[in-house]
Amino acid sequence: MPRFKHYNYDQDAMVVINYQEQLQPGTFEHAVHYLIEHKLDLTVFHPKYRNDDTGRLAYDPAILLKIILFAYSKGITSSREIQWCCETNIIFKALSCDTVSHFTTLAKFVSQHADEIEELFEQILLVCHEQGLLGNELFAIDGCKMSSDAAKEWSGTFKELGEKRDKLKRLIRYHLHEHHERDKAETEAELDRDIRRAKTVLSLDESMKKVDRFLKTNSPRMGQGKRPKEVKSNITDNESGKMTTSKGTIQGHNGVATVDKKDQVIIDAQAFGEGQEYHTLKPVLETVQRRYKKLGIADNIYQTGAIVTADTGFANEANMQYLHEQQINGYIPDNRFRSRDPKFAEQKDKYGKRHQNLPDKGWKDTIAASEFQFDPVKLTCICPSGKALTYRGQREALNGKIRVHFEGRLLQCRHCPKKHECMQNPASANHRNGSGRQVSFTVENKRAPNYTDWMKHRVDSQQGKTIYGHRMSVVEPVFGNIGSNKRLNRFSLRSKKKVQGQWQLYCLVHNIEKLANYGQLAA
């Protein structure tokens, strides 16, 4: 018969722990502790405290910052979980000096100190500069789309939200009618069913009032660009946006980061409530220049030879003109730059086309636009059935070419015998809000060279290809570290200001880790 060591739970033990010894040099927790204790000025947090004469003592911002930043470095963003860690984890106990902040205190500290976090971000950046982690030679800009505390089910244009309100009203009337029909219930089972129906009516009524209140107190949200169109609003967080990502459509914010090439330190972090990135370039570049001047690093960082790179999402004519006028050494390609590169001419044949094994989504080949009779002089278009299409205007694409757009009348396409061959979704022509077949044609554009042509020449040059080739290796590992390694892949707040504060905390975790690994912090 086997023998085992005896154990007894009914016993006491005294464990002596020195909290200072738990913060070992070279670790993230030691770097956070040293920076907050010796390098950072936290008096920026003091004005919001009003307990000089009365009120209970407050938790020191230094303690709250240490445990929040360390929790974020471990992928913990829940304030309740952070409180639990302060009760059970020895490193959290060491950083907090064995104090346990309530989870509401932790949540309020993150959500109500966005301006102070911005100041803290700049202080850490100055420490990185003093430690020699900034090269100031090449900056890479990119965005990381993450969901926030907003439901995409509550998104829509004002017209769509109005239809949603009307639908909720109809559901309420229906359930009330059913409730009145069963009002004289005699059995207990029927009584329980009526109680559930009454709760459903109350829930629908609350949702209907929520939509109605939003429509009465807000105005339609307009997008960016020369021809701004209404974009989808969101009832829970109207500063967030509906964005398409590789993992599907999300409701959230786009965290844009500017990264220095030398040690991949983030020099700017901003959050935007739209997935389109081209309108974020100018405010990002202006913020970087203003911050470098404020910190005394350079009066105009772009005149010292710093290079700016960004992907095709930031490319449009206005941004190219801004770079040219401000004499910023930028390299931002258009979405056709690879097709002009001979090295990529045989890529599809050599390696295969992207997404070649995706499941069939039901799309079919339709009658090509070349089968339509287009007159570029009179700007008319006749469809294969002999019907004239409506002229919808001209638009200039990013490649500088002009596209002329036409659309078939809904009544014509609805009864056309060729609609099943001509339209991707013929059933949409049967709906009142549907549209007819749409086609567009490229016309000769005899225009003068523009700023997009200037950028094409820069990016297509051998030097431009070499410089732009560094962009991905600079900024993408940063997003990989924040989103995958640290698991900081979702915002837990609402509104642009609060989300930007949390995004800067995420980036602070990355920068402090760089200081811990490559800086010369005191042992």
N, C-alpha and C positions, 0 to 999 in steps of 0.2 A: 504494500500500500504506500503511495507517495507521501512525502512529508513536505510541508510548506512552512515558510516563516510566519510567525504569529503577528497579527496586526490588531490594533485596538483604536476605534474612533473616539472613545471616551477618554481623552487625554488633552492636556494643554501644552502649548509650545510657544516660546518667545523667540521671534525672529527680528534681529537688529538690522535695519536697512538704512543706509546713508543715501539720501536722494541725489546728492551731488555725484556720487560714484556711479549712479545709473546712467548718467549722461556722458557716455564715452566719446572722446575726441574722434573725429572722422565720421560720425554718424549724423543723420539729419536732425535728430533731436538736440544734439550738442550744438549744431550750427544755429538752429532756431533760438536756443537758450542764449548763446553768446551774442548773437546779433541784437536781440531785444534788450539784453541787459547792458551791452556796451556800445552799440553802434547806432541804434535807432532812437529818435526823439518821439516819444509817445504823448507829448503834451498836446498834440493836435486832437486827441480824444477827450481831453479834460473839459472843454467848454460845454459839452452836453450833459455833464454831471452837475446837479443842483442840490447837493447834500452837505454844503459847507457848515450850516448851522443846525439843520434838522434832517430827519430821515435816517434810515439805517445805513451802515457802511456798505459801499459798493465793492464789487470784485475789481481788482486792478486790471486795466486793459492789457498789461503785460502777460498776466496769467491766462486771460481769455484768448489772446492771440496765440500763445504757445500751444495750447491744447487744440485750438481750431486748426492751425496750420499743420500740426503733427497728425491730427485726425484726417485731414484732407490728403496728406501724403500717404496714408494707408487706405485711401478710397472711401473713407467714412464721412458722409455729408449729413447724416441724420443727427439732429441735435439730441434726440433721446438716446441714440446709441453712443454719442460722445459722452453724455452724462453717465451712462452705464460703464463706459471704459474708465472714467475717472474714479469710479467706485471699485473696479476690479483689476485694472491693468497697472503694473508697477511703473512703466514709463510715463503713463498719464499722471499717476500719483506724484512722480518726481517732478514733472513739469508744472503741475498745479500746486505743488507743496501740500499735497493731501487735502486739497479743498475740492468740493463737489458743487459746481455751478448747476443751477436748475436749467433744464433744457430750454425753457422760454428765455432765460437770460442769454444763452448761447445763440439762439435763433435771432433775437432782437439785435445782438451785437453785429451779426453778419448783415442783416437787412437794413439797419439804420445808420451805418457808418460808411456809406459808399464814398463820400468825399475824403474821409480820413484814410480809407484804404488806398485811394489814389495817391495821397501824400506818402503813404508807407511804400507804395510801389516805386515811387521816384527815389526815396531814400535807399532802398535796396539796389536800385539801378546805379546810384552813385557809389555804393560800396563795391559793386561789380567793376565799375570804372577804376576805382582806387586799387582794386586787386588785380587789374590788368586783364580782365576777362572780355573787354570790349575791343574789337579790332577797328570798328567804324570804317570799314572798307566796303562791305557789301551787306545790304539789308534785303531780306526776303519777306514778302507780305503774302498772307493767305488767310482763308477763313475756315472755321470748323463749326458746322451746323449741329446744334444740340437742342433737344427738346427741353421745354421749361414747364413751369406749373400752370399750364393752360391746355384746355381740351380742344382738340381740333374739330370736334363735333359741334362746337359752338361758334364756328367760323362761317363767314359768308358775306356777300355783298348786302347792302341795305335791302335790295329787292328780295334776295334769298331769305334774309332774316324776317322780312315782312311775311313771306309765304310760310315760314316756319311758325310764326305767331298765329297766323290764320289756321294752320293745321292743328295747333294745340287747342285753339278755341273750338274747332269742330270736334276734337276728341273729348273735350270737357262736356260739350252739349250731349254727345252720344252717351257718355258714362252717366251723366245726370238723368237722362231719359231712362236708361236701364235701371238706375237706382230708384226712380219714382215708380217704375213698373213693378218692382219687387219690394216696395215700401211696406207692404202688408205681409211680410214674411212671417210664417207661423212656426217653422221648424228652426232649430238651433243652427243647422248647417246653412240654411239660407241666410240667417242673421250674420253668421261669420263671413259669408260671401259679400254681403252688403257692406260690412265693415271694411273689408279689403278694397271694395270698389270706392268707398268714400276716401280712403287713404290715397288711392290712385288719383282721384279727382283733385285732392289737395296738392299732390305732387305736381300734376299737370298745370294747375292754376299758378303755383309758384314759378314754374318754368316759363309760363306765358307772361307773367308779370315781369320776370327778369328780362325777357327779350323786349317787351314793350317799353320798359324803363330805359333800356340801352338805346333804343331807336329814338326816344324822345329827348335824351340828354346828350347825344353824340351826333356828329356829322360824318358823312362818308369819308373813308380814308383813301387818299389819292396816292398813286405811285410816283416814282421818279421818271425823268426823261423829258424829251421835247413834247411829246403828246401824252401827258399823264392820264392814266385811266384809273378807275376805281379798283382797288384791291380789296381782298376779303378782310373784313374786320373780325375781331374776336371779342366775345362778350366778357370772358374771364380775364383776359389780358390783351387790351387793344394795341399795345406796343409790341406784341409778338407777331410773328408772321408764319404763314403756311409755307413750308420749304420742302423741296424734293431732294432726297438724298439717295445714296446707293442702297440704303436699307428701307426705303419707302418714304412716304410723305409724313412729315412731323410738324408740330406746332411749337415754335420755339424761337431762338435767337441764333444769330451767326456771330460766333466769337472770332474776331479778326485779330491776328497777332503779327507783329513785325519783329523779326528775329535777326540778330547780328551773327555774321558767318563764323567768327573766330571760335567761340565756345558755345554757340547756340543759346545765347542769353536773349530773353524776350525784352525788347526795349519799349514796346507799346502794346497795350491790350485794350480793345474796345468791343462792345457788343452792339449789334444792329438787329433790328426786328424785321429784316427782309433778307431773302436768300440771294438777291442780285447784289453783286459785289462792286460793280463799276462805280457806283455813287459813293463808295466808302473810301476810295483811294485818296481824294483830296483832303478830307478831314484827318485821315491817318497821317499823311505826310506833314500836314500843318502841326499836328499834335507832337510829332517827333521833333520837328524843328524848334517848336516852342519849349519843349521839355529840355532839350540839349542846351538851349540858351539859358534857361532858368537854373540848371544845375552847373553852369559854367564850363561845360565840356567844349562847346563850340558855339560861336555866334550864329553861324549858318552852316550846319553840318553838310549840306549838299554842295557847298562851294569848296569843301575840303577834299573833294574827290570821291565821296561816298557814292556807291552804285545802288540803285533801287531795282529790284526784280519782283515781278508778280506774274501770275498765270493769266490765261486768256479771259477769265471772268472779269478782270479789271480793265479790259481794253475797250475803249470807245473813243470817238473823235475828240470829245471834250477833255478827256484825261490826257490824250496825247498832246493836245494844245497846251494844257496846263504844264506838263513836263517841259515842253519846248520853251514856253514863256518864262518859267521859273528857272530855266537852265539846270534842271535836275537830270543827272546822268542815269536815266531809266531805261529798262529793257522789258517791255511788256508785249508779247506777241499777240497777233490776232488768231482766230480759230482756224486759219488756213495755212499757218506757217509751216507745218510739217509736210503738207502736200507740195510745197515749193522746195523742200529739201531733197536732193537726189538720194540721200542715204535711206530715206523712207519710201522710195518709189516701189521697191519690191518686198516691203515688209509683210503685206497681207499674203502674198504668195509663199513667202518663206516660213512664216510663223502661223499663218491662218488668220481669219478674221475674228475680231473680238465678238463675244456673245454668240458664237456660232452654234452653241448647244442649248440655247435658251428654249423653253417650251413654247409651242405655238400658241399665240394669243388670239388667233382667229382673224388676223388681218389678211386681206386678200389683195391681189393685184387689180387695179382699176384702170379705166381708160386713161391713157397718159395725156398730159397737157399738150403734147405735140399733135394729138388728134383734133385739137380745137383750132379753129381758124382765127388767128390773131393778126390784127392790122396795127403795126406800131406807129403808123402815121395818124390814123384817125382814132387810135386807141379804142378799138372795138374788138369783140370776141364772139364767135359763133360756136356753139357746142355741136357735137356730132349729130344731135337731133334737129339741128337747124334753128335753134332758139338763141336769141341774143342775150348775153350775160351782162350784168350790171357792172359798170366801172367803179371800183372801190378806192382808187388812188394809187400813188407811187410811194415807195419807201426805199431808203438807201440802206443796204446791208452793211455789216462791219467790213466786208472786203471792198467797199466803195462802189459796188455795182448797184444799179437801179432795178428794182423789181416792180412790175405793174400787176396789180391784183384785180381779179374779177370774181363775181359771185352770181350764181344762178338764182333766179327768183324762186321762192319757196313753192308757189302754186304751180310753176312749170315743172320743177323737179319732182313734186309730189305725185303727179300723174304721168310722168315720163316713162315710157316702156323700157328705157335703158338704164333706169336708176340703179338696178341691182348690179349692173356692170360698171357703172360710173361712180357710185358713192361707196365709201367704206362702210357706212352705217345707213342703209336706206330707210330703216325704221325711223330715224330722227326726222325725216322729211314729213312724217305723219303727225308730228307734234306741233303745237301752236308756236312754241319758242324755238323750233328747229331752224335750219338754214339749208340752202341749196348747195350745189357743188361749187367748190372754190378752186381756182387755178391762178397761177402767177407766171409771168414771163420776164426774162432778163432782156433789157434794152441797152443799146449802146449809150454809154454815159460819157459825153465829151466834156469833161470837167477839168479844172486845173488841179494839180497835185495838192493833196491835203496833208494834215499832220499824221494821219494813219499811214500814208505812203512813206513819210519820213521815218516812222517807227519800223515799218517793214524793212526798209533799207538797213537800219541799225541791227535788227534781230537777224536778218538773213546774212549779214557779214560773218566772216570766220570768227572775228573777235566777239561779236554778239552771241553766236552759238556757244562759244566757250563760256562766256559769262552767264548766260541763261542756264547752261547745263548745271550750274551750282545750286540753282534755286531749290530743287526738290530735295537735295541732300542737306539743305540748311533748315527748312521749315517743316518738312514732313515728319522727321524724327521727333520734333518737339510735340506735334499733335499725337504721335504714337505714344510718347512718354506720358502725356497728360491723360489721354483717353483710354489707353490700353493698360499701361503699367500702373498708373495711379487710379484707374477706373473712375476718373472724373469726367464722365460722359453725359451728364445731364445737369441742367440748372434746376434748383429747387425753389426759385423765387419768381416773382412777377414784376413787371415794369422794367423798362430799359435801364434805369439808374441802378436798381437793386441787382439786376442780372449782371451789369457791368462790374459792380463791386465784387460779386462772386467769381466772375471770370478772371478778374485781376488777382483774387486770392488763389485761384487755380494756377495762374502764371507765376505767382510768388513762390508757390511750392516748387515749381520747376527751377526758378532762378536761385532759390536758397539751396537746392540740391546741387546746382552748379558750383555755388560757393563752397559747399561742404566737400565736393570732390576735387575741385581745381583751385580753390582759393587758398589763402594763407591765413586762415583763422587761427586765433591763439589756441594752444592745446590746453 
